[in-house]
Amino acid sequence: MTAKHWAQMEERGVIWGMRLLLRVYLIAGRKVLQVFLYPVVSYYWLVNREARQASRSYLDRLANIAPELKLSGSLYGSYRHFICFANAMIDKLAAWSGALSESEVMYSGRERLFAELTKGRGVLLLGAHLGNLEVCRIIADRDNAIKINVLVHTKHAQKFNKMLQSTNDKSQLNLIQVSEITAATAQLLYDKIEQGELVVLAADRTPVSNRQRVVKASFLGAEALFPQGPFIIAGLLKCPVYTLFCIKQQGKFAIYFEHFQDSIQYQKHNREQLMAQHIQRFAQRLEMYCLREPLQWFNFYDFWQAPISND
């Protein structure tokens, strides 16, 4: 049986659901929303066998390579993983609503990134479904001169933009819907970089329309498929590349900007080899941050494309 692609598992009442949650958060606050959200996430954990199995498989891999984390792919471990996801959803809403303050956010590598921007061109940021990239909205809100463009696969990007603007019409965060990388997409992103803006791409999910454009990389003790798309774009943009991870640590959001490459450039004779090396380097960085906050990686599908024996 062919594993279901992650994109087939999303888009279920996304907009109206997020709008409802955002309204509850704005009216009643975090504690009330937790009371409201936990039963919803618990039900999702109970009825969605695929997501639950994927969570358990991920946690079992962590237990094998890092026993000191004292995690396991038990039902309880998986449930904790989902509850962490529920809390991340609330943090996402807090970021969207502009409720986060600077005192709640810590930065690493921010000065070097901002120094890059003073040179006149933008920067490509490679992120992941770890923690909450949405917290980076606080940068767009506080530093009005910096515009952040986030590529997303949701078909509802325009509606999300309108919803975000309804909470803060001065926000410099822009969501761009992309189901596949085309010449038009590359040109759009090139223009953003030339205008000195930030472009954020998640580099830990296989492409929606062409699953052949992937590379195997070692990740948490086994080979997994990573997308070529973000690294193809990096080669086209020829701009500085950084990694971006935002995880919650000790009640605060820690945003890590790390220099990845001054510029990614390929030649015909070494393109595949260099791309594989870059993807492996990214996988290693993602693994490092997953081991720091293992319950904050939210890819609830079979990332390793392997049979799962749980349940």
N, C-alpha and C positions, 0 to 999 in steps of 0.2 A: 504494500500500500504506500503510495507516494505521500510524503509528509506535506501537510498543508503549509503554504507560504504564509509568512507573518502578516502580509497585507490583507489576506483573506480573513484574518481574525479580528480586524478592526472595523471602524466606520459604522458601528452599531449605535445609532442614536447619539452620536458624539456631540453635536452642537447643542441640541436641546438639553442633553444631560449636563454638559459643562456650564451652560447658561443657568440651569437650575441650581447647581452646586455653588456657582459664583454668587447667585442671589442670596442663597442661604448664608454663605460666608459673610457677605456684606451686611446683611440684616442682623444675624444672630451671633456671628463670631466663630472662632475655631472650636471651642468646646462643644457647642451645639452641633456644629457640622460633623465633629467626630462621632457623636451619638447617632447622627443620621447616616454617616458614610460607612461605619464599621459593619453594620448588618448587610449593606449592599455588597461590600467587598467579600464578606464572609459567604454570602450566597454565591457570588461569582466563583470563589474558591471551591465551593462544594459541588457546583454543577459543571464547571468547566474542567473536564478531566485532562484535556490536552495541556492546558496551562499549568494545572497542578502537577502533572507528570514532568513537564519541562522544568518547573521550579525544583522538584525533588532531584532530578538528574543533575542540575547545576550544583545544588548543595552537596550532592554525593561527590562530585568532582572536587569541590573545595575541601571536603573532608579527607579525600585521598591525598591531596598535595599539600594541605595545610592543616593537619590535625590540631594544631595549637589554637585554631579558631573555635574549636569545640562546636562545630556545626554538623548536621547530618541531614540526609534526605528523608527524614521521618515526616509523617503528616504534620506533626507539631512544628517542625522546622519550616516546612512549606507554608504553613499558616502564618507564622511569624513574618516570612518573606512578603506575603500578601498584605499583612497589616502595615508593614513598612511602606509598601506601595500606597496604601490608603493615606498614610501620613504625608507621603511625597505629593499626593494629589492635593492635599490641603495646602502644602507649601507652594505648589504651583499656582493655586488660586490666590494665595497671599502675594505672590510675585506679580501676577496679572493685575491685581487690584491696586498695586502700588502701596500695599500695607507694610512692606519690609522697610526697615530703616538701615542706614549705613552701619550702625552699631551691631547689626546682626550678621554682617558680611565681612569675611576676612579674605585678603587677596595674597596670591603668591605669583610673582612674575609680571605684575601689572605695569610696573615702571618700564620694563624692557619692551613690552607690547606697545605702550603709548609712545615710546621713543621711536618705534618703527613707523607709527602713524604720522609723526612729525616730518617724515621724509617725503610725504605727499601722496604715497600710494597706500592702498588698503592691505589687509592681511587676511589670509584664509585660516580659519580655525577648524580643526578636526575634533569633533566631539563624539559622544556616545550616549546610549540610553542608560547612563549611570548617574544617579542622583537627580539633579534638577537643572538642566540648562536654562530653564525659564528664569531662574534667579538672575541671570545675566541681564535681564531687563532693567535691573536697578542701575546698571552702567549706562544704558541708553536713557534712563530717566534723569540720572544725576549729571551725566556728562553730555549735555545737549548737542555738542559739536560732533559726537560720535554716533554714527548710524550703524545699526546691526541688522543684517539680513540673515534669516534662518531658513534654510531649505527644509521643507517638510513633505511628506508623502500623502498627507491627508488631502482629500478632494475638497475639503471645506476651508482651505487657507483664507480665502477672501472673507468668509463669514467669521472666521477666527479673528482676522484683522479688525473687522468692524466691532466685534465684541470687546477686543482689547482696547480699541480707541474709545469705546463708550465709557471705560473706566479711567482712561487717561489719554485725552486727545492730543497731548504734547509728546507722547512717547515716540522715540526714534527706533523702535523695534518693528521690523517688517517681516512677515512670514511669506515665503514664496513657495507655491505648490509645484512640485516636480515629480512626475511619475517615471520619467526617463530623461537621460542627459542627451540633449539635442544641440545642434549648432546654435539655435536661438538661445538656449539656456546658457551655453558657454559665453555667448556675446553679452547677454544680460549681466552675468557675473563679472565678466571682464570690465564692463562699464562701471559696476559697483566698486571694483578694486581701483580703477583709474580715478574715481571720485573720492578715494581715501576712506572707503567704508569697510566694515568688517563683514565677512561672509562666513557663516557657520554651517558645517556639514556634519551629519552623523556618519561615522565611518564603521559602524558595527552592525549593519543590516544589509542583506543581499538585495540587489535591485528588484523593483517590482515587475518590470516588463521583460527583463533579459537576465535570467539566472545563470547564463553561461559566462557572464562577465564577472567572474569571481576568482579569488586566489585562496588556496589553502594556506593556513598559517597555524603554527602551534599556539594553543591558547588553553590554559588551565589543564595541561597534561594530555591534550589530544588535538588532532587537527580539526579546524573549523573553517567554514567558508566566510571570507570577508569580501566586501565589494571593491571592484576596481574603480568605480565611478569617481569617488572623491579624489583619488590619486591621479586619475586621468585629467580631471579638472585642474588639479594643482599644477600638472605639467603644462596645461594650456595657459593658465593665468601667469605663471612665472613670477610669482610674488612670494614674500615670506610666508612660511607655514608654521603655525603653532598648534599644539594640542590644547584642548579646553576640557577640564573636568570640574564639576561643581558637586561636592558631596557635603552632607551634613555631619558635622563633628562637634560633639559636646554642646549641642543646642545652637550652634552657629553654622552658617553656610560658608564653606571654604571653597573659593574659586581659584583653580590652579591654571595659570597660563605657562606653557613650557615651549621653548623654542624647539622646533622640529627640523626645519631646513631653511636656509636662506632662500633657496629657490629650487624647485624640483624640475629637472629637465631630463628628457630622454633622447637617446639616439636609436635609430632603427635596430642596430645590432645588439643593444643592451636593454631595450625597453622592458621586456618581460622580466628579465633578471632584476633590474633596478626596482621595478614596481613591486615585485615579490619581497624584496628587501625592505622597502618602505612600509609595506603592509605588515610584515613581521615585526618591525620596530613599533608600529602603532599597537599591534596586538600585545606586545610586551608591556607597553605603558598602560593599556587598558587593564591587563592582568594585575599590574602593580596596584592600581587604584581599587580594583575589585577586591583584592586581598585586604586593603585598608578598611573598606566598608562593604563587606560582601552582600549584605541584604539590600543594598541600594542599586543593584544592577537589575533592571526591569525589562528583560527580554523573555517574555513568557511563551516561548515556542522552542522547538527542538533546534537549538543553535548549532549543534554538532551533527545534525542530520543522521542520527544513529538510533537504533531501536532502544526504547526505554522499557525496562523490566518492572518498574514500580507499579503498584496497584494490581 
